[in-house]
Amino acid sequence: MVRKTLAGALAVLAGGVALVAVRPDMATADKGGRERHGAVVIAHRGASALRPEHTLLSYEAAIKLGADYIEPDLVSTKDRVLVARHENEISQTTDVAAHPEFAGRRTTKTIDGAQVTGWFTEDFTLAELRTLRAKERIPDLRPGNTAFDGLAPIPTFEEVVQLARKNGVGVYPETKHPTYFASIGLPLEEPLLATLRRYGWDGERAPVFVQSFETGNLRRLRSLTRLRLIQLINASGAPYDLVAAGDPRTYDDLVTPGGLREIARYADGVGVATNRVVPTGADGRLLPPTTLIKDAHRSGLLVHTWTVRPENSQLPVDFRLGNPAGPAYAGATGDVMGWLERLLSLGLDGVFSDDPGIARAVRDHLLQD
């Protein structure tokens, strides 16, 4: 049973013993084909179930646990340096609110059509951001991660690339709010490519995927690079650039056979919410799988899914464990290995996981069968 490897995966973290990571530069994928060692394990914001997200602490833990790729979400500073943050608004992930010297930077902006109030990376130089420290974004769900609050600075994309190269893993950057950043004169694409180029990662065989929820910047990137590009597909809604342009297409349209064929004209794969692969009913239980994987593969597209998280509250009802009335039920670890086994058995080419050690254990077990 694959679940027997859970204790071993957790022991790896507790003992600080590194799994042997598969070098992604030795397992490049053709368009429409799987990596030669099976579905890739992508560390979602690093090992974010175990360390505050988008910190070198989180990425280092992910590498020790056997991730094939580490994922930095990228936003820009005022002086055009790409840094790893899930959002350009940083009050939830840093101690910026505790810095009186930056109190006057708090403001309200419209980001992708929504008003957001807080502190924004584009209003800070890198030197100023370096005075801040990261903190756990969801402490109620992951109280253990708060032990690392205040220890880690915000990493630059270059630092993430350096760490990945040193340890023989790949990077899977996401451009966050590219239309917005282009509108304020801080486009993300050129500095992203320039950074990768400095380290020789600038071709289709490089251990790199570049992802975006928008479509226009991926089309532009295709004209600039042969790096593998991934069109992200949300569970609902539409790409912001299409909304802003008055294009009526939604994410639902993008996952039709015709939509997937269009994506294949500019991207190498899709990164889809898990319920695009296995939907859930009104009761939170799983329904039969969709045809998305098969349809995407027919169009020559890889299929990666996001995000597998270990907590009961983040899992389908079918894979939750324990007493729902218990006080710690929501944050308790459910049968995440069973959920991963279910997903990977459907023929996925990759999975984003908050705990890459568990995902690696499941992937490797399935390869042995």
C-alpha positions in Angstrom: 0.0 0.0 0.0 1.3 3.4 -0.9 0.2 4.8 2.5 2.9 2.7 4.2 5.4 5.2 2.8 3.8 8.1 4.8 5.8 7.4 7.9 9.0 7.3 5.9 8.3 10.6 4.1 7.6 12.4 7.4 10.7 10.9 9.0 12.7 12.4 6.2 11.7 15.9 7.3 12.0 15.2 11.0 15.5 13.8 10.6 16.7 16.3 8.0 17.7 13.4 5.6 17.5 14.3 2.0 15.8 12.1 -0.5 17.7 11.7 -3.8 16.2 14.2 -6.2 15.8 13.3 -9.8 17.6 15.8 -11.9 15.0 17.5 -14.2 17.7 18.4 -16.7 18.2 14.7 -17.2 14.5 14.1 -17.8 13.3 16.7 -20.3 9.8 16.3 -21.8 8.7 16.5 -25.4 5.4 18.4 -26.0 2.6 15.9 -25.1 5.0 13.5 -23.4 5.6 12.8 -19.7 8.9 13.4 -18.0 10.9 10.1 -18.3 10.8 9.5 -14.6 7.0 10.0 -14.4 4.8 12.8 -13.1 6.9 15.7 -11.9 6.6 16.8 -8.3 6.3 20.6 -8.0 6.9 22.2 -4.6 4.0 24.7 -4.3 5.7 27.9 -3.1 8.3 25.6 -1.7 7.4 23.1 1.1 4.7 25.5 2.2 3.0 23.0 4.5 6.1 23.0 6.5 7.7 26.4 6.2 6.4 29.9 5.4 5.8 30.1 1.7 8.2 31.7 -0.8 11.2 31.7 1.5 14.6 30.1 1.0 13.7 28.0 4.1 10.7 26.7 2.2 12.5 26.0 -1.0 15.4 24.3 0.8 13.0 22.0 2.7 11.3 21.1 -0.6 14.6 20.2 -2.2 15.5 17.9 0.7 12.1 16.2 0.4 12.7 15.3 -3.2 10.9 17.9 -5.3 11.7 18.0 -9.0 10.8 21.7 -9.3 10.4 24.6 -6.9 7.8 27.3 -7.6 8.4 31.0 -7.1 5.5 33.3 -7.8 7.1 36.5 -9.2 6.3 40.2 -8.6 8.4 43.3 -9.2 10.1 45.8 -6.9 10.2 49.5 -7.6 13.7 49.1 -9.0 12.7 46.3 -11.4 14.0 43.3 -9.4 11.8 40.1 -9.4 11.1 38.7 -6.0 9.1 35.7 -4.8 5.8 36.6 -3.2 2.4 35.1 -3.9 0.9 38.6 -4.3 2.4 42.0 -4.7 0.4 43.0 -1.6 2.6 41.8 1.3 0.8 42.5 4.6 -0.2 38.8 5.0 3.2 37.3 4.3 5.6 39.8 5.9 6.0 42.0 9.0 5.6 45.2 7.0 2.8 46.4 9.2 5.2 46.4 12.2 7.6 48.8 10.4 6.6 52.4 11.3 8.9 53.8 8.7 6.7 52.3 6.0 3.3 53.2 7.5 2.8 55.9 4.8 3.2 53.3 2.0 -0.1 51.7 2.9 -2.5 52.4 0.1 -5.4 51.1 -2.0 -5.0 50.0 -5.6 -7.0 48.3 -8.2 -5.4 44.9 -9.1 -7.0 42.9 -11.9 -10.3 44.8 -11.4 -10.5 44.4 -7.6 -9.6 47.0 -5.0 -6.8 45.9 -2.6 -5.5 47.7 0.4 -2.1 47.2 1.9 1.6 47.5 1.1 2.8 46.6 -2.5 6.2 45.4 -3.6 6.2 47.9 -6.5 6.3 50.7 -4.0 9.5 49.4 -2.4 13.1 49.1 -3.6 14.8 45.8 -3.1 16.9 47.3 -0.3 13.8 48.3 1.5 12.1 44.9 1.1 15.3 43.3 2.5 14.5 45.0 5.9 11.3 43.0 6.1 10.9 39.4 7.3 8.5 36.7 6.1 5.7 35.2 8.2 3.2 32.4 7.9 0.3 33.4 5.7 -2.3 31.1 7.3 -1.3 30.7 10.9 -4.7 29.3 12.0 -4.3 26.4 9.7 -0.5 25.9 10.0 0.4 27.1 13.5 3.7 25.1 13.4 5.0 27.3 10.6 4.8 30.4 12.8 8.0 29.1 14.6 9.8 30.4 11.5 8.2 33.9 11.5 10.8 36.6 11.4 13.6 34.4 10.2 13.7 34.7 6.5 13.9 37.7 4.1 12.1 37.9 0.8 14.2 36.1 -1.8 14.9 37.4 -5.3 14.2 35.2 -8.3 17.9 35.1 -8.9 18.5 33.6 -5.5 15.9 30.9 -6.2 17.5 30.0 -9.5 20.9 29.8 -7.8 19.5 27.5 -5.2 17.8 25.3 -7.8 21.0 25.0 -9.9 23.1 24.2 -6.9 20.9 21.4 -5.9 20.0 19.9 -9.4 16.3 20.8 -9.4 14.2 22.9 -11.8 12.2 26.1 -11.3 8.6 26.7 -12.2 8.0 30.5 -12.0 4.6 32.1 -12.2 4.2 35.7 -13.5 1.7 37.3 -11.1 -0.7 40.0 -12.5 1.4 40.5 -15.7 -1.2 42.9 -17.3 -1.1 45.1 -14.1 2.7 45.2 -13.9 3.0 46.0 -17.6 0.5 48.9 -17.1 2.8 50.5 -14.5 5.9 50.1 -16.5 7.3 47.1 -14.7 6.8 44.2 -17.1 7.8 40.8 -15.7 8.7 38.8 -18.8 12.0 40.4 -19.8 13.7 40.3 -16.4 12.5 36.7 -15.9 14.1 35.6 -19.2 17.2 37.7 -18.6 17.7 36.0 -15.2 17.3 32.5 -16.6 19.6 33.4 -19.6 22.4 34.4 -17.2 22.4 30.8 -15.9 22.1 29.1 -19.3 18.5 28.2 -18.8 17.0 29.6 -22.0 15.9 26.7 -24.2 13.2 24.1 -24.4 15.4 21.5 -22.7 16.1 23.7 -19.7 14.6 22.5 -16.4 12.1 25.4 -16.4 8.3 25.8 -16.8 6.9 29.4 -17.0 3.2 29.6 -16.0 0.5 32.3 -16.0 -3.2 32.6 -15.5 -3.3 35.1 -18.3 -3.0 34.3 -22.0 -1.5 37.4 -23.6 1.8 37.3 -21.8 2.2 33.6 -22.6 1.7 34.4 -26.3 4.3 37.1 -26.0 6.7 34.8 -24.2 6.3 32.2 -27.0 7.7 34.8 -29.4 10.7 35.4 -27.1 11.7 32.0 -25.8 11.5 28.2 -26.3 11.2 27.6 -22.6 8.2 25.4 -21.8 5.1 27.5 -21.1 2.1 26.5 -19.0 -1.4 28.0 -19.3 -3.0 28.0 -15.8 -6.7 27.2 -15.7 -8.7 28.3 -12.6 -11.7 26.4 -11.3 -14.0 29.3 -12.4 -13.9 32.7 -13.9 -11.7 34.0 -16.8 -8.2 35.2 -17.5 -8.0 38.8 -16.5 -6.4 39.9 -19.8 -9.3 38.5 -21.7 -11.8 40.2 -19.4 -10.0 43.5 -19.8 -10.0 43.2 -23.6 -13.8 42.4 -23.6 -13.1 38.8 -24.8 -16.0 36.7 -23.5 -14.0 33.5 -23.2 -13.8 31.9 -19.8 -11.6 29.2 -18.3 -14.5 26.8 -19.1 -14.0 27.7 -22.8 -10.2 27.1 -22.6 -10.6 23.5 -21.4 -12.9 22.4 -24.3 -11.2 20.4 -27.0 -11.2 23.5 -29.3 -9.8 25.7 -26.5 -7.0 23.2 -25.7 -6.1 23.1 -29.4 -5.8 26.9 -29.3 -3.6 26.8 -26.2 -1.3 24.3 -27.9 -0.5 27.0 -30.4 1.4 29.0 -27.8 1.9 26.7 -24.7 3.3 23.3 -23.9 0.8 22.4 -21.2 -2.0 23.4 -18.9 -1.9 23.7 -15.1 -5.4 23.0 -13.9 -7.3 23.1 -10.5 -7.8 19.6 -9.3 -11.6 19.8 -9.7 -11.0 20.2 -13.4 -9.6 16.7 -13.3 -11.9 15.1 -10.7 -14.8 17.4 -9.8 -16.7 17.3 -6.5 -20.4 17.4 -5.9 -22.4 19.7 -3.6 -21.5 17.4 -0.7 -17.8 17.8 -1.3 -17.4 14.2 -2.5 -15.7 13.2 -5.7 -17.5 12.7 -8.9 -16.2 10.7 -11.9 -13.1 12.1 -13.6 -13.5 14.5 -16.6 -11.9 13.9 -20.0 -9.6 16.9 -19.6 -6.4 14.8 -19.4 -7.2 12.8 -22.4 -8.3 15.9 -24.4 -5.2 17.8 -23.5 -2.9 14.9 -24.4 -4.6 14.6 -27.8 -3.7 18.3 -28.4 -0.1 17.6 -27.4 -0.3 19.3 -24.0 1.1 18.3 -20.7 -1.3 18.4 -17.8 -0.2 19.5 -14.3 -2.7 20.0 -11.4 -2.7 22.2 -8.4 -2.8 22.2 -5.4 -2.6 19.1 -3.2 -2.6 20.1 0.5 -2.4 17.8 3.4 -5.0 19.3 5.8 -8.5 17.9 6.0 -10.0 21.2 5.2 -8.1 21.3 1.9 -9.0 17.7 0.8 -12.1 16.2 -0.8 -14.4 14.8 1.8 -13.5 11.3 0.6 -10.0 11.7 1.9 -10.6 13.4 5.3 -9.7 11.6 8.5 -10.8 11.9 12.1 -13.8 13.4 13.9 -15.3 16.3 12.1 -16.5 17.7 15.4 -13.0 17.7 16.8 -11.3 21.0 17.5 -8.2 20.2 15.4 -10.0 18.5 12.6 -9.6 21.2 9.9 -5.8 21.4 10.3 -5.2 17.7 10.9 -3.5 15.7 8.1 -6.0 13.7 6.1 -5.4 10.8 3.6 -3.3 13.0 1.3 -1.4 10.1 0.0 -4.7 8.4 -1.1 -5.7 11.7 -2.9 -2.4 11.9 -4.6 -2.6 8.2 -5.7 -6.0 8.9 -7.1 -4.9 11.9 -9.1 -1.6 10.5 -10.4 -3.2 7.2 -11.5 -5.3 9.2 -14.0 -2.2 9.9 -16.1 -1.2 13.4 -14.9 2.2 14.7 -16.0 2.8 16.7 -12.8 1.3 17.7 -9.5 1.7 20.8 -7.3 2.0 19.8 -3.6 2.4 21.8 -0.4 4.3 18.8 1.0 6.5 17.6 -1.8 7.9 14.8 0.3 4.6 13.0 0.4 4.0 13.6 -3.3 7.4 12.2 -4.1 6.7 9.1 -2.0 3.5 8.4 -3.8 5.0 9.1 -7.3 7.9 6.8 -6.7 5.7 4.1 -5.3 3.4 4.2 -8.4 6.5 4.0 -10.6 7.5 0.7 -8.9 4.2 -0.9 -9.7 
